[in-house]
C-alpha cells in the first residue's frame, strides 16, 4: 500500500505489526542478512545544548544504505570520561548519507553548551 507525502512523493505506507510479528523489510538494505560482517567503531565529540545537529565522516562506511549504530553521552572535558550528569541527553536521529557521511540529531536538555560524545559502530 502506498501513500503520498506532503511533497507529493509516493511512499510505502507504514506497516503495523502485532505482538510477536516482525515488521517486513523495506528493502533499504536489500533484505539480505549479513553473516560475519566486518565492523568498525569511532567516537566523535560535540558541544551544544537544546536540539542540535552534527555530521561525521566514517572511514570505510558504505553510504546511505549501510547499517550504523550510535549512542550518546555527556562527558567531562577534564577527565575525558563519560559522566551521568544532571542533563538529559538523547540521540534523536542517525541518518546514513552517501560518501561515508552520517548526520545525527541530538538533544542536551540544559541551558548551556555541554560536552557530548557520540559513539558509532558500523558495518564495512
Backbone as XML, in Angstrom:
<?xml version="1.0"?>
<chain id="A" units="angstrom">
  <residue number="1" name="UNK">
    <atom name="N" x="0.843" y="-1.160" z="0.000"/>
    <atom name="CA" x="0.000" y="0.000" z="0.000"/>
    <atom name="C" x="0.901" y="1.240" z="0.000"/>
  </residue>
  <residue number="2" name="UNK">
    <atom name="N" x="0.602" y="2.202" z="-0.860"/>
    <atom name="CA" x="1.392" y="3.425" z="-0.912"/>
    <atom name="C" x="0.531" y="4.614" z="-0.549"/>
  </residue>
  <residue number="3" name="UNK">
    <atom name="N" x="1.203" y="5.667" z="-0.094"/>
    <atom name="CA" x="0.528" y="6.922" z="0.183"/>
    <atom name="C" x="1.463" y="8.044" z="-0.219"/>
  </residue>
  <residue number="4" name="UNK">
    <atom name="N" x="0.949" y="9.261" z="-0.343"/>
    <atom name="CA" x="1.751" y="10.399" z="-0.776"/>
    <atom name="C" x="2.199" y="11.221" z="0.421"/>
  </residue>
  <residue number="5" name="UNK">
    <atom name="N" x="3.441" y="11.726" z="0.338"/>
    <atom name="CA" x="3.962" y="12.614" z="1.364"/>
    <atom name="C" x="3.493" y="14.034" z="1.072"/>
  </residue>
  <residue number="6" name="UNK">
    <atom name="N" x="3.821" y="14.970" z="1.962"/>
    <atom name="CA" x="3.438" y="16.361" z="1.769"/>
    <atom name="C" x="4.019" y="16.917" z="0.476"/>
  </residue>
  <residue number="7" name="UNK">
    <atom name="N" x="5.182" y="16.401" z="0.048"/>
    <atom name="CA" x="5.808" y="16.883" z="-1.180"/>
    <atom name="C" x="5.251" y="16.185" z="-2.414"/>
  </residue>
  <residue number="8" name="UNK">
    <atom name="N" x="4.306" y="15.245" z="-2.224"/>
    <atom name="CA" x="3.684" y="14.549" z="-3.346"/>
    <atom name="C" x="4.389" y="13.277" z="-3.752"/>
  </residue>
  <residue number="9" name="UNK">
    <atom name="N" x="5.467" y="12.903" z="-3.066"/>
    <atom name="CA" x="6.179" y="11.671" z="-3.396"/>
    <atom name="C" x="5.423" y="10.466" z="-2.866"/>
  </residue>
  <residue number="10" name="UNK">
    <atom name="N" x="5.398" y="9.399" z="-3.641"/>
    <atom name="CA" x="4.744" y="8.172" z="-3.200"/>
    <atom name="C" x="5.695" y="7.393" z="-2.298"/>
  </residue>
  <residue number="11" name="UNK">
    <atom name="N" x="5.200" y="6.925" z="-1.180"/>
    <atom name="CA" x="5.978" y="6.105" z="-0.264"/>
    <atom name="C" x="5.121" y="4.943" z="0.200"/>
  </residue>
  <residue number="12" name="UNK">
    <atom name="N" x="5.789" y="3.887" z="0.647"/>
    <atom name="CA" x="5.054" y="2.760" z="1.201"/>
    <atom name="C" x="4.437" y="3.183" z="2.521"/>
  </residue>
  <residue number="13" name="UNK">
    <atom name="N" x="3.194" y="2.782" z="2.739"/>
    <atom name="CA" x="2.514" y="3.100" z="3.998"/>
    <atom name="C" x="3.166" y="2.309" z="5.126"/>
  </residue>
  <residue number="14" name="UNK">
    <atom name="N" x="3.110" y="2.868" z="6.304"/>
    <atom name="CA" x="3.668" y="2.194" z="7.472"/>
    <atom name="C" x="2.936" y="0.881" z="7.711"/>
  </residue>
  <residue number="15" name="UNK">
    <atom name="N" x="3.698" y="-0.127" z="8.065"/>
    <atom name="CA" x="3.123" y="-1.433" z="8.368"/>
    <atom name="C" x="3.117" y="-1.591" z="9.873"/>
  </residue>
  <residue number="16" name="UNK">
    <atom name="N" x="1.971" y="-1.930" z="10.420"/>
    <atom name="CA" x="1.886" y="-2.142" z="11.861"/>
    <atom name="C" x="1.987" y="-3.633" z="12.138"/>
  </residue>
  <residue number="17" name="UNK">
    <atom name="N" x="2.821" y="-3.964" z="13.103"/>
    <atom name="CA" x="2.993" y="-5.356" z="13.489"/>
    <atom name="C" x="2.377" y="-5.559" z="14.860"/>
  </residue>
  <residue number="18" name="UNK">
    <atom name="N" x="1.712" y="-6.674" z="15.008"/>
    <atom name="CA" x="1.142" y="-7.023" z="16.291"/>
    <atom name="C" x="2.172" y="-7.728" z="17.147"/>
  </residue>
  <residue number="19" name="UNK">
    <atom name="N" x="1.764" y="-8.156" z="18.336"/>
    <atom name="CA" x="2.682" y="-8.886" z="19.210"/>
    <atom name="C" x="3.260" y="-10.107" z="18.506"/>
  </residue>
  <residue number="20" name="UNK">
    <atom name="N" x="4.556" y="-10.302" z="18.665"/>
    <atom name="CA" x="5.274" y="-11.449" z="18.116"/>
    <atom name="C" x="5.241" y="-11.495" z="16.596"/>
  </residue>
  <residue number="21" name="UNK">
    <atom name="N" x="5.056" y="-10.354" z="15.939"/>
    <atom name="CA" x="5.091" y="-10.291" z="14.486"/>
    <atom name="C" x="6.233" y="-9.389" z="14.070"/>
  </residue>
  <residue number="22" name="UNK">
    <atom name="N" x="6.964" y="-9.804" z="13.070"/>
    <atom name="CA" x="8.063" y="-8.990" z="12.553"/>
    <atom name="C" x="7.522" y="-7.986" z="11.551"/>
  </residue>
  <residue number="23" name="UNK">
    <atom name="N" x="8.089" y="-6.817" z="11.553"/>
    <atom name="CA" x="7.753" y="-5.826" z="10.535"/>
    <atom name="C" x="8.552" y="-6.178" z="9.290"/>
  </residue>
  <residue number="24" name="UNK">
    <atom name="N" x="7.914" y="-6.281" z="8.125"/>
    <atom name="CA" x="8.639" y="-6.677" z="6.913"/>
    <atom name="C" x="9.721" y="-5.666" z="6.549"/>
  </residue>
  <residue number="25" name="UNK">
    <atom name="N" x="10.784" y="-6.153" z="5.919"/>
    <atom name="CA" x="11.871" y="-5.296" z="5.461"/>
    <atom name="C" x="11.363" y="-4.312" z="4.419"/>
  </residue>
  <residue number="26" name="UNK">
    <atom name="N" x="11.879" y="-3.090" z="4.470"/>
    <atom name="CA" x="11.530" y="-2.088" z="3.464"/>
    <atom name="C" x="12.367" y="-2.272" z="2.213"/>
  </residue>
  <residue number="27" name="UNK">
    <atom name="N" x="13.356" y="-3.148" z="2.285"/>
    <atom name="CA" x="14.219" y="-3.378" z="1.139"/>
    <atom name="C" x="15.374" y="-2.402" z="1.077"/>
  </residue>
  <residue number="28" name="UNK">
    <atom name="N" x="15.462" y="-1.480" z="2.044"/>
    <atom name="CA" x="16.526" y="-0.489" z="2.031"/>
    <atom name="C" x="17.909" y="-1.102" z="2.069"/>
  </residue>
  <residue number="29" name="UNK">
    <atom name="N" x="18.077" y="-2.198" z="2.774"/>
    <atom name="CA" x="19.385" y="-2.861" z="2.829"/>
    <atom name="C" x="19.404" y="-4.053" z="1.897"/>
  </residue>
  <residue number="30" name="UNK">
    <atom name="N" x="18.428" y="-4.156" z="1.028"/>
    <atom name="CA" x="18.363" y="-5.282" z="0.114"/>
    <atom name="C" x="17.737" y="-6.505" z="0.759"/>
  </residue>
  <residue number="31" name="UNK">
    <atom name="N" x="17.357" y="-6.398" z="2.034"/>
    <atom name="CA" x="16.729" y="-7.506" z="2.731"/>
    <atom name="C" x="17.641" y="-8.692" z="2.937"/>
  </residue>
  <residue number="32" name="UNK">
    <atom name="N" x="18.944" y="-8.497" z="2.775"/>
    <atom name="CA" x="19.891" y="-9.590" z="2.891"/>
    <atom name="C" x="20.482" y="-9.635" z="4.294"/>
  </residue>
  <residue number="33" name="UNK">
    <atom name="N" x="20.518" y="-10.822" z="4.867"/>
    <atom name="CA" x="21.163" y="-10.997" z="6.168"/>
    <atom name="C" x="22.669" y="-10.928" z="5.976"/>
  </residue>
  <residue number="34" name="UNK">
    <atom name="N" x="23.348" y="-10.333" z="6.926"/>
    <atom name="CA" x="24.806" y="-10.264" z="6.870"/>
    <atom name="C" x="25.374" y="-11.194" z="7.926"/>
  </residue>
  <residue number="35" name="UNK">
    <atom name="N" x="26.173" y="-12.142" z="7.497"/>
    <atom name="CA" x="26.807" y="-13.063" z="8.416"/>
    <atom name="C" x="28.279" y="-12.711" z="8.517"/>
  </residue>
  <residue number="36" name="UNK">
    <atom name="N" x="28.779" y="-12.633" z="9.741"/>
    <atom name="CA" x="30.172" y="-12.289" z="10.000"/>
    <atom name="C" x="30.613" y="-11.018" z="9.294"/>
  </residue>
  <residue number="37" name="UNK">
    <atom name="N" x="29.841" y="-9.940" z="9.416"/>
    <atom name="CA" x="30.271" y="-8.698" z="8.768"/>
    <atom name="C" x="31.456" y="-8.094" z="9.516"/>
  </residue>
  <residue number="38" name="UNK">
    <atom name="N" x="32.277" y="-7.350" z="8.817"/>
    <atom name="CA" x="33.352" y="-6.629" z="9.465"/>
    <atom name="C" x="32.779" y="-5.357" z="10.055"/>
  </residue>
  <residue number="39" name="UNK">
    <atom name="N" x="33.247" y="-4.985" z="11.245"/>
    <atom name="CA" x="32.712" y="-3.812" z="11.919"/>
    <atom name="C" x="33.841" y="-2.850" z="12.268"/>
  </residue>
  <residue number="40" name="UNK">
    <atom name="N" x="33.451" y="-1.595" z="12.426"/>
    <atom name="CA" x="34.388" y="-0.561" z="12.861"/>
    <atom name="C" x="33.661" y="0.313" z="13.871"/>
  </residue>
  <residue number="41" name="UNK">
    <atom name="N" x="34.424" y="1.046" z="14.698"/>
    <atom name="CA" x="33.829" y="1.932" z="15.699"/>
    <atom name="C" x="34.714" y="3.163" z="15.858"/>
  </residue>
  <residue number="42" name="UNK">
    <atom name="N" x="34.069" y="4.284" z="16.174"/>
    <atom name="CA" x="34.799" y="5.526" z="16.399"/>
    <atom name="C" x="33.920" y="6.473" z="17.204"/>
  </residue>
  <residue number="43" name="UNK">
    <atom name="N" x="34.548" y="7.333" z="18.008"/>
    <atom name="CA" x="33.794" y="8.325" z="18.766"/>
    <atom name="C" x="34.055" y="9.713" z="18.200"/>
  </residue>
  <residue number="44" name="UNK">
    <atom name="N" x="33.042" y="10.586" z="18.347"/>
    <atom name="CA" x="33.150" y="11.979" z="17.927"/>
    <atom name="C" x="32.573" y="12.845" z="19.034"/>
  </residue>
  <residue number="45" name="UNK">
    <atom name="N" x="33.225" y="13.958" z="19.295"/>
    <atom name="CA" x="32.797" y="14.862" z="20.358"/>
    <atom name="C" x="32.169" y="16.123" z="19.773"/>
  </residue>
  <residue number="46" name="UNK">
    <atom name="N" x="31.111" y="16.585" z="20.440"/>
    <atom name="CA" x="30.373" y="17.786" z="20.044"/>
    <atom name="C" x="30.174" y="18.658" z="21.274"/>
  </residue>
  <residue number="47" name="UNK">
    <atom name="N" x="29.831" y="19.919" z="21.053"/>
    <atom name="CA" x="29.382" y="20.812" z="22.126"/>
    <atom name="C" x="28.089" y="21.423" z="21.671"/>
  </residue>
  <residue number="48" name="UNK">
    <atom name="N" x="27.119" y="21.440" z="22.576"/>
    <atom name="CA" x="25.847" y="22.048" z="22.231"/>
    <atom name="C" x="24.847" y="21.893" z="23.349"/>
  </residue>
  <residue number="49" name="UNK">
    <atom name="N" x="23.693" y="22.516" z="23.151"/>
    <atom name="CA" x="22.563" y="22.363" z="24.067"/>
    <atom name="C" x="21.289" y="22.555" z="23.260"/>
  </residue>
  <residue number="50" name="UNK">
    <atom name="N" x="20.163" y="22.154" z="23.862"/>
    <atom name="CA" x="18.924" y="22.129" z="23.088"/>
    <atom name="C" x="19.041" y="21.040" z="22.043"/>
  </residue>
  <residue number="51" name="UNK">
    <atom name="N" x="18.312" y="21.194" z="20.949"/>
    <atom name="CA" x="18.403" y="20.230" z="19.844"/>
    <atom name="C" x="19.414" y="20.777" z="18.839"/>
  </residue>
  <residue number="52" name="UNK">
    <atom name="N" x="20.383" y="19.951" z="18.481"/>
    <atom name="CA" x="21.393" y="20.387" z="17.518"/>
    <atom name="C" x="21.838" y="19.209" z="16.652"/>
  </residue>
  <residue number="53" name="UNK">
    <atom name="N" x="22.377" y="19.536" z="15.490"/>
    <atom name="CA" x="22.784" y="18.533" z="14.517"/>
    <atom name="C" x="24.293" y="18.454" z="14.415"/>
  </residue>
  <residue number="54" name="UNK">
    <atom name="N" x="24.768" y="17.311" z="13.986"/>
    <atom name="CA" x="26.180" y="17.115" z="13.703"/>
    <atom name="C" x="26.319" y="16.233" z="12.478"/>
  </residue>
  <residue number="55" name="UNK">
    <atom name="N" x="27.494" y="16.224" z="11.909"/>
    <atom name="CA" x="27.769" y="15.390" z="10.742"/>
    <atom name="C" x="29.197" y="14.884" z="10.862"/>
  </residue>
  <residue number="56" name="UNK">
    <atom name="N" x="29.391" y="13.596" z="10.620"/>
    <atom name="CA" x="30.721" y="12.989" z="10.733"/>
    <atom name="C" x="30.998" y="12.147" z="9.504"/>
  </residue>
  <residue number="57" name="UNK">
    <atom name="N" x="32.269" y="11.963" z="9.211"/>
    <atom name="CA" x="32.680" y="11.080" z="8.117"/>
    <atom name="C" x="33.301" y="9.841" z="8.740"/>
  </residue>
  <residue number="58" name="UNK">
    <atom name="N" x="32.746" y="8.672" z="8.395"/>
    <atom name="CA" x="33.210" y="7.405" z="8.951"/>
    <atom name="C" x="34.069" y="6.683" z="7.922"/>
  </residue>
  <residue number="59" name="UNK">
    <atom name="N" x="35.306" y="6.359" z="8.246"/>
    <atom name="CA" x="36.183" y="5.684" z="7.287"/>
    <atom name="C" x="35.656" y="4.295" z="6.925"/>
  </residue>
  <residue number="60" name="UNK">
    <atom name="N" x="35.577" y="4.022" z="5.642"/>
    <atom name="CA" x="35.117" y="2.723" z="5.164"/>
    <atom name="C" x="33.617" y="2.538" z="5.217"/>
  </residue>
  <residue number="61" name="UNK">
    <atom name="N" x="32.876" y="3.590" z="5.588"/>
    <atom name="CA" x="31.420" y="3.474" z="5.704"/>
    <atom name="C" x="30.795" y="3.362" z="4.320"/>
  </residue>
  <residue number="62" name="UNK">
    <atom name="N" x="29.804" y="2.486" z="4.183"/>
    <atom name="CA" x="29.246" y="2.139" z="2.883"/>
    <atom name="C" x="28.256" y="3.090" z="2.264"/>
  </residue>
  <residue number="63" name="UNK">
    <atom name="N" x="27.771" y="4.088" z="2.967"/>
    <atom name="CA" x="26.850" y="5.031" z="2.342"/>
    <atom name="C" x="25.441" y="4.933" z="2.884"/>
  </residue>
  <residue number="64" name="UNK">
    <atom name="N" x="24.515" y="5.513" z="2.139"/>
    <atom name="CA" x="23.143" y="5.696" z="2.598"/>
    <atom name="C" x="22.422" y="4.400" z="2.957"/>
  </residue>
  <residue number="65" name="UNK">
    <atom name="N" x="22.801" y="3.287" z="2.369"/>
    <atom name="CA" x="22.107" y="2.028" z="2.661"/>
    <atom name="C" x="22.842" y="1.182" z="3.687"/>
  </residue>
  <residue number="66" name="UNK">
    <atom name="N" x="23.955" y="1.663" z="4.197"/>
    <atom name="CA" x="24.750" y="0.898" z="5.159"/>
    <atom name="C" x="24.120" y="0.964" z="6.550"/>
  </residue>
  <residue number="67" name="UNK">
    <atom name="N" x="24.473" y="0.023" z="7.386"/>
    <atom name="CA" x="23.971" y="-0.004" z="8.756"/>
    <atom name="C" x="24.944" y="0.702" z="9.683"/>
  </residue>
  <residue number="68" name="UNK">
    <atom name="N" x="24.389" y="1.527" z="10.575"/>
    <atom name="CA" x="25.202" y="2.220" z="11.564"/>
    <atom name="C" x="24.420" y="2.271" z="12.870"/>
  </residue>
  <residue number="69" name="UNK">
    <atom name="N" x="25.112" y="2.064" z="13.974"/>
    <atom name="CA" x="24.524" y="2.157" z="15.308"/>
    <atom name="C" x="25.236" y="3.282" z="16.037"/>
  </residue>
  <residue number="70" name="UNK">
    <atom name="N" x="24.522" y="3.966" z="16.929"/>
    <atom name="CA" x="25.158" y="5.066" z="17.656"/>
    <atom name="C" x="24.552" y="5.186" z="19.043"/>
  </residue>
  <residue number="71" name="UNK">
    <atom name="N" x="25.357" y="5.715" z="19.955"/>
    <atom name="CA" x="24.852" y="6.073" z="21.276"/>
    <atom name="C" x="25.432" y="7.423" z="21.655"/>
  </residue>
  <residue number="72" name="UNK">
    <atom name="N" x="24.870" y="8.046" z="22.674"/>
    <atom name="CA" x="25.279" y="9.391" z="23.051"/>
    <atom name="C" x="25.429" y="9.470" z="24.570"/>
  </residue>
  <residue number="73" name="UNK">
    <atom name="N" x="26.373" y="10.280" z="25.029"/>
    <atom name="CA" x="26.568" y="10.507" z="26.450"/>
    <atom name="C" x="27.201" y="11.871" z="26.663"/>
  </residue>
  <residue number="74" name="UNK">
    <atom name="N" x="26.982" y="12.431" z="27.828"/>
    <atom name="CA" x="27.728" y="13.614" z="28.230"/>
    <atom name="C" x="29.084" y="13.124" z="28.734"/>
  </residue>
  <residue number="75" name="UNK">
    <atom name="N" x="30.133" y="13.942" z="28.537"/>
    <atom name="CA" x="31.426" y="13.553" z="29.076"/>
    <atom name="C" x="32.102" y="14.757" z="29.713"/>
  </residue>
  <residue number="76" name="UNK">
    <atom name="N" x="33.038" y="14.465" z="30.597"/>
    <atom name="CA" x="33.787" y="15.508" z="31.288"/>
    <atom name="C" x="34.970" y="15.941" z="30.427"/>
  </residue>
  <residue number="77" name="UNK">
    <atom name="N" x="35.054" y="17.227" z="30.070"/>
    <atom name="CA" x="36.221" y="17.680" z="29.308"/>
    <atom name="C" x="37.514" y="17.629" z="30.141"/>
  </residue>
  <residue number="78" name="UNK">
    <atom name="N" x="37.383" y="17.559" z="31.458"/>
    <atom name="CA" x="38.562" y="17.491" z="32.341"/>
    <atom name="C" x="39.149" y="16.082" z="32.337"/>
  </residue>
  <residue number="79" name="UNK">
    <atom name="N" x="38.303" y="15.069" z="32.559"/>
    <atom name="CA" x="38.789" y="13.690" z="32.638"/>
    <atom name="C" x="38.668" y="12.940" z="31.314"/>
  </residue>
  <residue number="80" name="UNK">
    <atom name="N" x="37.886" y="13.478" z="30.366"/>
    <atom name="CA" x="37.604" y="12.847" z="29.073"/>
    <atom name="C" x="36.819" y="11.538" z="29.225"/>
  </residue>
  <residue number="81" name="UNK">
    <atom name="N" x="36.168" y="11.356" z="30.376"/>
    <atom name="CA" x="35.385" y="10.141" z="30.637"/>
    <atom name="C" x="33.892" y="10.458" z="30.601"/>
  </residue>
  <residue number="82" name="UNK">
    <atom name="N" x="33.069" y="9.475" z="30.187"/>
    <atom name="CA" x="31.617" y="9.674" z="30.202"/>
    <atom name="C" x="31.120" y="9.934" z="31.621"/>
  </residue>
  <residue number="83" name="UNK">
    <atom name="N" x="30.110" y="10.790" z="31.736"/>
    <atom name="CA" x="29.512" y="11.066" z="33.043"/>
    <atom name="C" x="27.992" y="10.997" z="32.922"/>
  </residue>
  <residue number="84" name="UNK">
    <atom name="N" x="27.354" y="10.740" z="34.031"/>
    <atom name="CA" x="25.905" y="10.792" z="34.112"/>
    <atom name="C" x="25.587" y="12.074" z="34.880"/>
  </residue>
  <residue number="85" name="UNK">
    <atom name="N" x="25.500" y="13.171" z="34.135"/>
    <atom name="CA" x="25.262" y="14.474" z="34.745"/>
    <atom name="C" x="23.781" y="14.701" z="34.999"/>
  </residue>
  <residue number="86" name="UNK">
    <atom name="N" x="23.435" y="15.929" z="35.326"/>
    <atom name="CA" x="22.045" y="16.278" z="35.609"/>
    <atom name="C" x="21.218" y="16.491" z="34.345"/>
  </residue>
  <residue number="87" name="UNK">
    <atom name="N" x="21.870" y="16.727" z="33.218"/>
    <atom name="CA" x="21.154" y="16.981" z="31.965"/>
    <atom name="C" x="20.655" y="15.673" z="31.355"/>
  </residue>
  <residue number="88" name="UNK">
    <atom name="N" x="19.510" y="15.745" z="30.703"/>
    <atom name="CA" x="19.016" y="14.625" z="29.901"/>
    <atom name="C" x="19.617" y="14.789" z="28.512"/>
  </residue>
  <residue number="89" name="UNK">
    <atom name="N" x="20.332" y="13.762" z="28.044"/>
    <atom name="CA" x="20.980" y="13.807" z="26.739"/>
    <atom name="C" x="20.415" y="12.661" z="25.903"/>
  </residue>
  <residue number="90" name="UNK">
    <atom name="N" x="19.914" y="12.989" z="24.708"/>
    <atom name="CA" x="19.310" y="11.970" z="23.852"/>
    <atom name="C" x="19.822" y="12.094" z="22.424"/>
  </residue>
  <residue number="91" name="UNK">
    <atom name="N" x="19.807" y="10.978" z="21.731"/>
    <atom name="CA" x="20.139" y="10.922" z="20.310"/>
    <atom name="C" x="18.832" y="10.681" z="19.579"/>
  </residue>
  <residue number="92" name="UNK">
    <atom name="N" x="18.406" y="11.637" z="18.768"/>
    <atom name="CA" x="17.103" y="11.545" z="18.113"/>
    <atom name="C" x="17.161" y="10.823" z="16.771"/>
  </residue>
  <residue number="93" name="UNK">
    <atom name="N" x="18.108" y="11.185" z="15.921"/>
    <atom name="CA" x="18.162" y="10.626" z="14.574"/>
    <atom name="C" x="19.593" y="10.283" z="14.189"/>
  </residue>
  <residue number="94" name="UNK">
    <atom name="N" x="19.742" y="9.197" z="13.453"/>
    <atom name="CA" x="21.008" y="8.806" z="12.847"/>
    <atom name="C" x="20.692" y="8.529" z="11.387"/>
  </residue>
  <residue number="95" name="UNK">
    <atom name="N" x="21.236" y="9.352" z="10.479"/>
    <atom name="CA" x="20.877" y="9.267" z="9.063"/>
    <atom name="C" x="22.123" y="9.031" z="8.210"/>
  </residue>
  <residue number="96" name="UNK">
    <atom name="N" x="22.347" y="7.773" z="7.772"/>
    <atom name="CA" x="23.483" y="7.494" z="6.899"/>
    <atom name="C" x="23.337" y="8.254" z="5.577"/>
  </residue>
  <residue number="97" name="UNK">
    <atom name="N" x="24.452" y="8.754" z="5.058"/>
    <atom name="CA" x="24.461" y="9.503" z="3.807"/>
    <atom name="C" x="25.475" y="8.871" z="2.859"/>
  </residue>
  <residue number="98" name="UNK">
    <atom name="N" x="25.356" y="9.185" z="1.578"/>
    <atom name="CA" x="26.360" y="8.732" z="0.622"/>
    <atom name="C" x="27.680" y="9.437" z="0.889"/>
  </residue>
  <residue number="99" name="UNK">
    <atom name="N" x="28.753" y="8.847" z="0.432"/>
    <atom name="CA" x="30.070" y="9.447" z="0.591"/>
    <atom name="C" x="30.696" y="9.197" z="1.949"/>
  </residue>
  <residue number="100" name="UNK">
    <atom name="N" x="30.132" y="8.301" z="2.746"/>
    <atom name="CA" x="30.707" y="7.967" z="4.043"/>
    <atom name="C" x="30.296" y="8.877" z="5.182"/>
  </residue>
  <residue number="101" name="UNK">
    <atom name="N" x="29.332" y="9.751" z="4.946"/>
    <atom name="CA" x="28.879" y="10.700" z="5.971"/>
    <atom name="C" x="27.681" y="10.153" z="6.733"/>
  </residue>
  <residue number="102" name="UNK">
    <atom name="N" x="27.572" y="10.548" z="7.998"/>
    <atom name="CA" x="26.399" y="10.231" z="8.823"/>
    <atom name="C" x="25.978" y="11.522" z="9.522"/>
  </residue>
  <residue number="103" name="UNK">
    <atom name="N" x="24.699" y="11.854" z="9.405"/>
    <atom name="CA" x="24.149" y="13.016" z="10.100"/>
    <atom name="C" x="23.463" y="12.531" z="11.367"/>
  </residue>
  <residue number="104" name="UNK">
    <atom name="N" x="23.620" y="13.295" z="12.444"/>
    <atom name="CA" x="22.975" y="12.955" z="13.710"/>
    <atom name="C" x="22.256" y="14.184" z="14.261"/>
  </residue>
  <residue number="105" name="UNK">
    <atom name="N" x="21.149" y="13.933" z="14.926"/>
    <atom name="CA" x="20.431" y="14.983" z="15.656"/>
    <atom name="C" x="20.379" y="14.546" z="17.107"/>
  </residue>
  <residue number="106" name="UNK">
    <atom name="N" x="20.865" y="15.417" z="17.992"/>
    <atom name="CA" x="20.916" y="15.087" z="19.402"/>
    <atom name="C" x="20.312" y="16.222" z="20.210"/>
  </residue>
  <residue number="107" name="UNK">
    <atom name="N" x="20.078" y="15.947" z="21.491"/>
    <atom name="CA" x="19.496" y="16.954" z="22.372"/>
    <atom name="C" x="20.156" y="16.875" z="23.738"/>
  </residue>
  <residue number="108" name="UNK">
    <atom name="N" x="20.512" y="18.044" z="24.258"/>
    <atom name="CA" x="21.009" y="18.165" z="25.630"/>
    <atom name="C" x="20.084" y="19.153" z="26.334"/>
  </residue>
  <residue number="109" name="UNK">
    <atom name="N" x="19.261" y="18.640" z="27.227"/>
    <atom name="CA" x="18.315" y="19.497" z="27.950"/>
    <atom name="C" x="19.048" y="20.222" z="29.066"/>
  </residue>
  <residue number="110" name="UNK">
    <atom name="N" x="19.688" y="21.334" z="28.692"/>
    <atom name="CA" x="20.477" y="22.133" z="29.607"/>
    <atom name="C" x="20.580" y="23.526" z="29.016"/>
  </residue>
  <residue number="111" name="UNK">
    <atom name="N" x="20.636" y="24.585" z="29.835"/>
    <atom name="CA" x="20.639" y="25.948" z="29.293"/>
    <atom name="C" x="21.984" y="26.391" z="28.706"/>
  </residue>
  <residue number="112" name="UNK">
    <atom name="N" x="23.033" y="25.616" z="28.904"/>
    <atom name="CA" x="24.366" y="25.968" z="28.400"/>
    <atom name="C" x="24.927" y="24.802" z="27.598"/>
  </residue>
  <residue number="113" name="UNK">
    <atom name="N" x="25.910" y="25.097" z="26.748"/>
    <atom name="CA" x="26.548" y="24.041" z="25.972"/>
    <atom name="C" x="27.200" y="23.001" z="26.881"/>
  </residue>
  <residue number="114" name="UNK">
    <atom name="N" x="27.048" y="21.745" z="26.486"/>
    <atom name="CA" x="27.666" y="20.619" z="27.195"/>
    <atom name="C" x="28.578" y="19.870" z="26.237"/>
  </residue>
  <residue number="115" name="UNK">
    <atom name="N" x="29.520" y="19.125" z="26.796"/>
    <atom name="CA" x="30.378" y="18.244" z="26.007"/>
    <atom name="C" x="29.631" y="16.936" z="25.793"/>
  </residue>
  <residue number="116" name="UNK">
    <atom name="N" x="29.364" y="16.619" z="24.532"/>
    <atom name="CA" x="28.561" y="15.451" z="24.160"/>
    <atom name="C" x="29.413" y="14.535" z="23.284"/>
  </residue>
  <residue number="117" name="UNK">
    <atom name="N" x="29.404" y="13.257" z="23.603"/>
    <atom name="CA" x="30.152" y="12.265" z="22.821"/>
    <atom name="C" x="29.166" y="11.299" z="22.169"/>
  </residue>
  <residue number="118" name="UNK">
    <atom name="N" x="29.351" y="11.097" z="20.869"/>
    <atom name="CA" x="28.561" y="10.106" z="20.135"/>
    <atom name="C" x="29.514" y="9.014" z="19.692"/>
  </residue>
  <residue number="119" name="UNK">
    <atom name="N" x="29.167" y="7.775" z="20.019"/>
    <atom name="CA" x="29.961" y="6.626" z="19.637"/>
    <atom name="C" x="29.237" y="5.911" z="18.499"/>
  </residue>
  <residue number="120" name="UNK">
    <atom name="N" x="29.956" y="5.649" z="17.420"/>
    <atom name="CA" x="29.374" y="4.996" z="16.253"/>
    <atom name="C" x="29.981" y="3.620" z="16.074"/>
  </residue>
  <residue number="121" name="UNK">
    <atom name="N" x="29.172" y="2.681" z="15.625"/>
    <atom name="CA" x="29.629" y="1.364" z="15.210"/>
    <atom name="C" x="28.952" y="1.090" z="13.877"/>
  </residue>
  <residue number="122" name="UNK">
    <atom name="N" x="29.726" y="0.679" z="12.890"/>
    <atom name="CA" x="29.157" y="0.465" z="11.576"/>
    <atom name="C" x="29.762" y="-0.773" z="10.939"/>
  </residue>
  <residue number="123" name="UNK">
    <atom name="N" x="29.061" y="-1.229" z="9.914"/>
    <atom name="CA" x="29.474" y="-2.428" z="9.184"/>
    <atom name="C" x="30.185" y="-2.007" z="7.902"/>
  </residue>
  <residue number="124" name="UNK">
    <atom name="N" x="31.326" y="-2.610" z="7.651"/>
    <atom name="CA" x="32.118" y="-2.282" z="6.465"/>
    <atom name="C" x="31.644" y="-3.044" z="5.260"/>
  </residue>
</chain>
